[in-house]
């Protein structure tokens, strides 16, 4: 899970950089069709980045839950 989150963090950084790059290109674009296409690409990248953030958050919550369970099991084993 930790490795997965590291990969997701890398993916998120990539998406953020790509979004910034495409957003800058939108401002430079003179062709309306290409401008609209770039805007759509930015929106798609933002959506994917949000999906990645949600997955990172879900993984973090899952890790916390597993840590609590592990602690409980260790405590029960000590009591035996």
C-alpha positions in Angstrom: 0.0 0.0 0.0 2.9 2.4 0.8 4.5 1.6 -2.5 1.2 2.2 -4.3 0.9 5.6 -2.7 4.4 6.5 -3.7 3.5 5.6 -7.3 0.3 7.6 -7.0 2.3 10.6 -5.6 4.6 10.4 -8.7 1.5 10.2 -10.9 -0.1 13.2 -9.2 3.1 15.3 -9.6 3.2 14.4 -13.3 -0.5 15.3 -13.8 0.0 18.6 -12.0 3.0 19.5 -14.1 1.2 18.5 -17.3 -1.9 20.5 -16.3 0.2 23.6 -15.7 1.9 23.2 -19.0 -1.3 22.7 -20.9 -3.0 25.6 -19.1 -0.2 27.9 -20.2 -0.6 26.7 -23.8 -4.3 27.5 -23.7 -3.5 31.2 -23.0 -1.0 31.2 -26.0 -3.4 29.4 -28.4 -4.9 31.5 -31.2 -6.9 28.8 -32.9 -10.3 28.4 -31.2 -10.7 24.7 -31.9 -7.2 23.9 -30.6 -7.8 26.2 -27.6 -11.1 24.3 -26.8 -9.2 21.0 -27.1 -6.5 22.2 -24.7 -9.1 23.4 -22.3 -10.8 20.0 -22.4 -7.4 18.3 -21.9 -6.8 20.5 -18.8 -10.2 19.5 -17.4 -9.5 15.9 -18.0 -6.1 16.1 -16.3 -7.6 17.9 -13.3 -10.3 15.2 -13.0 -7.7 12.4 -13.2 -5.5 14.3 -10.6 -8.6 14.5 -8.2 -9.2 10.7 -8.7 -5.6 10.1 -7.8 -5.9 12.3 -4.7 -9.0 10.4 -3.6 -7.2 7.0 -4.1 -4.2 8.3 -2.0 -6.6 9.4 0.7 -8.5 6.0 0.7 -5.2 4.1 0.8 -4.1 6.2 3.8 -7.3 5.5 5.7 -6.9 1.8 4.9 -3.4 1.8 6.2 -4.5 3.5 9.4 -7.2 0.8 9.8 -4.7 -2.0 9.2 -2.3 -0.4 11.8 -5.1 -0.3 14.4 -6.0 -3.9 13.7 -2.3 -5.0 14.0 -2.0 -3.1 17.3 -5.1 -4.8 18.6 -3.8 -8.3 17.6 -0.5 -7.6 19.2 -2.2 -6.5 22.4 -4.4 -9.6 22.4 -1.3 -11.8 21.9 0.4 -10.2 24.9 -2.6 -10.9 27.1 -2.5 -14.6 26.3 
